[in-house]
């Protein structure tokens, strides 16, 4: 996996991202061209026309740095801005017509706070994943960020120097609001925050444009889930044991008209399994890398397990597993099939 280090103004952050990961950005665009065409019968010109419907909203002053960073990526990768915008609003354009299957867990106990997930997606996109480290320059007071993302996308899964971490679970519920914040830009907004409380307040205030589940956590508060639809955001608090888990279906009631289409049949069984694994540890257990990484490698129900392998009728599998220690502000990332010997492992330190 390519590691990309960016430092400077928002535009310069994007330019360095785009130029360093130019091949991967072009790869992301090519991948989503094929995916939208095959899964949603949309050609790329139609995708771009849908994407620009967000411009009146994200051109507002509050989102200027995000716009400038995307413009920088386009310049660095030598592609059109509309191509980069389309990548960053890909979830909204799809209206839930296709999605990934992921399992996430936040766990706070005995002075430690962890956040982890497997990210399951089409194997063809694997070469276009990057480890992106962002260092804003003064006068910005934003935290540093280290995350795993798809090249060209400015917000994804990782943590920042304030100890705030985020994960993402796809949810298949149709509907989009072009006057709210797209899912991946919401992830970046959370990573630009100094605490879990601040991140939750910001997203709750502005709303998220489409269905998804975002877990936000830090060392002080622990984790909270935000079940988002284009009409509402419903919080999911930690259990009495300090645990917050999620997969790929709504756990709470949402506004009238929001319908969960249950994108993958194994979502409830994976949720039950991750909760069982935690419960088996006993009430005195605390999270650590070894314990949580073992959960992410769990194969019960294989190939539709927490660690997902490709089935005969699918090109989806676990592309990476990430485990974040938000107290120590570091993360481990297992690239590819977690149970294979010699797997690549990265460390993130914002």
Beta strands, then each sheet from edge to edge (+ up, - down):
strand 1: 2-8
strand 2: 103-109
strand 3: 112-122
strand 4: 129-136
strand 5: 145-150
strand 6: 157-160
strand 7: 165-170
strand 8: 212-218
strand 9: 222-228
strand 10: 233-236
strand 11: 243-246
strand 12: 316-325
strand 13: 330-335
strand 14: 344-348
sheet 1: 1+ 4+ 5- 6+ 7- 8+ 9- 10+
sheet 2: 11+ 2- 3+ 12- 13+ 14-
end
